[in-house]
Amino acid sequence: MKGLYINALHGASGDMILSSLLDYGLPISFLENVIDRLSIKNVTLEMTKSTRKGVKGTHLDVIIDPSSISRYTWKDFVSAVNNSDFSNDVKSTATDIFKLIGKVESMVHEVDIDEVHLHELGTVDTLVDVVGVIASIEELGIDKVYCSSLPMGSGLMNSSHGILTVPPPATLKILEIMKIPSLSPGPTHSPTGEMLTPTGASILGTISNFESPVIEISGSGCGLGTRDSDSYPNVTTIHIGNIDTARGINGVRSSSLVLLETNIDDTSGEILGYVFERLLNMGVKDVWHTPIQMKKNRPAILMSVLINNRDLTEISNFIFRETTTLGIRVRDINRLEADRRIEKFQSSLGIVDVKVKVSEGLLISISPEYEDCKEIALNQKMILADVYNIIQTEIRDKFFK
């Protein structure tokens, strides 16, 4: 699987993401073709090599003829995409981004979404940035996009609404509603100005997994922002490579996770069962209970929850709210993971999903999914164990003889 990792810690905007893709090797002719396919007139692209605080990279300018500058609504952008010949995936993702921009602007200005004026975001370069990034990712054959936490920046900035604090309200609202992990400069840092634009936040919030993948890097790129800040390199860097064959210890994939643990001695079994079920439905990696003995010989339960780092706030708040615990221990851990995938298997009882485990390119095991077996057992009035045995036997006969 081909993956893209975006390091946006030093800045992120639509044009910086495009610039990083050009620096990686995307032909600028492809982006010029994107403009033609969107039926955009009087717009040219200018690509230059430069540096920001000594960091070398590529800067892209989307130049609009001053005589043809006009303002668009988010619906105008959606129409332009839908009237083009891009793939359905590009159209769908770009539409989601433009809808997010419209929704956020309506919330910030407290007006109906159909009456939103995009101001700075309403120029044609926003259309070029969004569709250009999404179409380029498809063109490069990238299957999955990962991203670092996003920088909030600090200080003040000029806008059509006057002086705004950084991050501006639209960017802050995107970070909030998309639950994007973000970082702010420490108290001793000088004001940075705007480091993250609403367009950049909308694109990355829509397409990215905010995790750190294990990736075999095949190429990199560095996109330069317009400003050359005195306090930091205003750049977005990317790495592209294979995330299927990326290996950790002894040829096995490694992932970084967070383990939450808490001792509970005064919550009923019914509540603990409810919390257990809800945590699984919230998408945690795993959850388990261990009987323990606490002070004064009180029997208790150790609740352990394995999660992605991005879910820390949501999951910990849920545990505090639903149980009597007063404290949760938090540990960063690495988990070794065998290669696995879900495939369809045609059994004599019907089609079931099976979990395929692979190591060093060799097939190790295949097991049917519980929910599919349960459904067959209920529908055909069979014993669940018999369903498992029949399907497992058919799997062995097909794959392991």
N, C-alpha and C positions, 0 to 999 in steps of 0.2 A: 504494500500500500504506500503510495507516494504522499508524503506529508509536508506541510508548510508550517514553520514556526516563526512567529513575528515577535521580535523584541521591541516593544513600544515604550520602554521605560524612560527613554529620553525624548519622546515626542511621537505624535501620531496624528496625521491628517490624511484625507483622501489622496491628495497629490503626493504625499510622502510615501504612502504605501505603493502607489503606482511607480514612483521613482525607484523604490527598492526593487520592484519587479523588473524594471528596465535595466537596472544595474546588474541584476542577476543574469540578464541575457535576453529578455523579452524584446522583440524588435519593435521599434517605435512605429513602424509601418502597421503593426497590428492595431495599435491604439488609433492611428489615423483611419483605419478601416472601421473601427468601432464608431468613430464620429460620423463617417459616411453612412453607416447602417442605421444610425439614429436620425439621419436627415438633418444634421446640424450644419448651419452655414456660418461663414465668417469666423471660424475658430481655427487656430493653428497651434501646433505643439512645438515647444523648443526645449531640447534636452541638452544639458551642459554638465561637464565634470567639474567638481569643485571640492572644497573641504569645509567642515564646520568644526571649529576647535581642533584642527589637525586631523580630523577623521575624513578620509576620502570617500566620495560616493557620487551619486547622480542626482541632479535636480531637474524637475520637470515643471515648466511653465505652461499653463493653459491660457493662451492669449486670445482675448475676445475683441473683435473690432468694436471700438467705442461707439460707432454709429449704429450698431445693431444690438446693443445691450438692452435686454428686457427682463422682466421679472416673471417667474413661473410659480405655479402652485405645486404642491406635491402630487396632485392629480394630473397636472400637465406632464410631469415626469413619468408617471405610471403609463399614461397614454402613449408617450413617445417610445417607451420600452415595448409595450404590447403591440404597437404598430410596426415594430421592427421584425427582423428575421432571426433573432437570437433564439437559442434553445429554450424550452419551457423551464428548465432549471434556472437559467440566467434570469428570465423574466420573473419567475416566482420569487427568487431571492432579492432581486433589485426592488420589486414591488414591496416586499416586507420591509426593506430599509426605508423606502420613501414613506410608507405608512407610519413607521416609527418616528421619522422626522416630523410628519404632520401631527401625530398624536402628541409628541412632546411639546411642539410649539403651541398647540391648542391648550395644553395644561399650563404652560408657563404664562401665556398671555390671557388665560381664562376666557377663551372664545371657542365657539363651535369649530370643529375640525374642518368643516367646509368653508369657513370664513378666515382661515389662517393665512397670513401674509408671511412668507419665508424670509424677507429682507435679505441678509447676507447669503442665506442658503438658497435663495430663489434664482440664482444666476445659473447659466448653462454649465459652468464648470462643475457644479455639484452633480449634474447629470453625467458628465464625462467621468468624474471620479468614481461614482458608485458603479455604473455599468462597466466602466473600464476595469475596475478591480475584479468584479465578479466574472466578467468574460475572460479576463487574463488567467484567472485561477483555473477556469475550465480549459482554456487553451493549453496550459502547461500540464494538464492531466493530474492535477492535485486532488486527492481524495479526501483529505482531512486537514483542517486548519487549526493550529494551536496558537495561543497568544500569552504573553506575559501579563502581569497586572498593568493597569493603565495609569499614567501619571496625572494627578489632579492639577499640578502647577500651583502658583501663588501670585499674589500681587493684584494689579489692576490692568484693564485693557480697554481700548477704544472700540465702540460699536456704533451702529446706526441709532441705537437707543441711548447713546452717551457712554459715560464711564461705567464699566461693569467690573465686579470682582471676579477673580479667577479661582476655580473654573466658572465660566458663565452659566447662567441658570439652565439653559437647554442641555449643555453637556452634563451638568450635575444631575438633571432629571433622568437622562439616559443611563448614567451609572446606577441610579437608584432603581429604576423600574426593570432594567435588564440584569440587576444583581451582579454587576461587573466588579471584580476585585480591583481596588485602586490604591495608589500610594500618594501621600502628600509629602512635600519637602519638610525636613526637620526644622525646629524653631531657630536654629542658627544659620539656616540658609538664606541667601539673598532672594528677593522676589524673582521668580522665573518668567513671569508673564504667561501667556497661554501656551500650554504644552500639548493639549488635546482639544481638537475641534469637534463640534457636534457631528460633522460628517464622518470623521475618523472613528468617533465613539460608536456611531450608528452602524457603520460597516463592521467593525470588529466585534461589537456586541451581538450582531446577528449571525456572523459566520464562524465565530471562534469558540473553541473549547479552551477555557482558561486553566490549562494544565501544562506540566513540563514533560513532554514525551521523551522517550529514548529514541534517538534518531541517528541514522547513519548519514551524515551530511554529504551531499554530492555537489552542492553549490550554494553560494551566499550572495546577498546583495545589500547595498546600503543606500537608502533614500534620504536626501537632504531637504530640510525645511528651508523656508525663505529667509528667516532670521538667522544670523550668526551670533548666538547669545554669548555673553561674557562668562556666564556661570556654568554652562553645560553644553555638550555637543547636541545640537538640534537635529537628531537623526532617527530614522527607523531602520532597523536591520532585520533581515530575513535569512532563514536557513531552510533549504529544501533537501529532502532525502527520503530514504526508505524507512518507514516505521514498522513494517512487518518483520523484517529480518534484523532489526536493531536488537542487540543482545546485552544482557547484564552479566551476572556472574555465571560461569560455566555454561555460556550459550543460552541462558534463559533470560527472558525480558524482566526488567526491574521497573517498578512504578513507585512513586513517592506518594504516600498516603498519611492520614492523621488518625491516631487511635484515641478515642475518648473513653475514659473509665470513671465510674463512680460507684461507691458503696451505698446500698440502700437497705435499711432495716425497718422502715415504717411505712411502706407502700404496699397495698394489697396485691394479691396475685392477679386479680381481675385488671387492675390498673396497669401492672407490669405487662400483662398479656396484650392489652390495648396499645401501650407504648411500643412494644416489640413489633406489632403488626403495622402500626403507623410508620415507624422508622423504615421498615422494608418498603412500604409504599412510597416513601419520600426519596427512595433511590440510594440508600446507603449501600456500601460495598458488602457489609456483613454486620450482624448483631447477634450477641449471645449472652446468656446468663450463667454465672458460675456460683454455686453455693459457697459461702464463706462464713467464718466465725469472727465477730467483732468484739469490742471491749465488753466486759461484763457477761461474756459467753453468749451474747445475743446472736442467733442465726440471722444471716442477711444474704443479700444477692449482690454480686459484682456484675454490673452492667457494662459490657464492652461494645463499642460501636466503631466500625471502621469506615472512614469517609474520605472523599476528596477534600483537599484544603479549601476549595472555593465554597464548600457547604458548611464550614465550621460555624459561622454565626447562626445560620438558620437551624442547624441540628442542635447546637448547644442551647439556644433559646427555647426550642421545643422541649428538651429534656428538663430544663429548669421549670418550665411552665406546667408540665404534666406530671412531674414526680416531686417528692419532698426533698430531693438532694439540695445541699447548700454549696457543693463544690464539684467540679469536674476536672480530672487530670487529663492533660493533653500531651501527646507524644508524637513526634514525627517518626515515621517508620518507612522502611523500604520493603516492598513485597515482591518476591520472585514469582513470575507468572509464566506458565506453560502457554504455548500458542494454542488458541482454541477458536472455534467458529461454530455457528449454527447453520445446519443444512436441512433440507427437506428429505425425508426417507419414505418411500412407498412401501408400506408393510401390507400384509394380508388383511389387517384390521382397518387400514386407512392411512392417509398421509400424516406423518408426525414430524415435529422438529426434533433433531438429534444434535447433541453437543459433541463436536469432534475435537479430540485432543491430539496435538502433534508435537513431537520433539525431534530436533535436528532433522526436520524434513520427513520423519517417519511417523506413520499413523500408530498411535498408542492405544487409544480407546474411543469408542462411540457409545453414547448412552442416550436413551430417549428422554424427552422433557416430561416432567411430572404432570403438568397441566393437560398435555395432549393425551397421556395415558389415562388420566382421571376422566377426561371427557369421553373417551372410548368405553371405559368401564361402565360409566353411567348410562350412556346411550345404548350400549349393547347388553346391558345387565350382566356384566362379567365381573369376576373377582379381579381387583386391581393387580394383585401379584401375578395372576395368570396373564394379564395384558403385558406386563413387563417381561415375563419369561418368554412369551411368544415373539415379541419384537426383538428382544436381545438375541434370541436364537437365530432369527432371520438376519440380523445384523452380522453375527458371527459367520453365518453361512456365506454371506455375500462378500465380506471384507477381510476375513481372517482365515480363509482356507486356501 
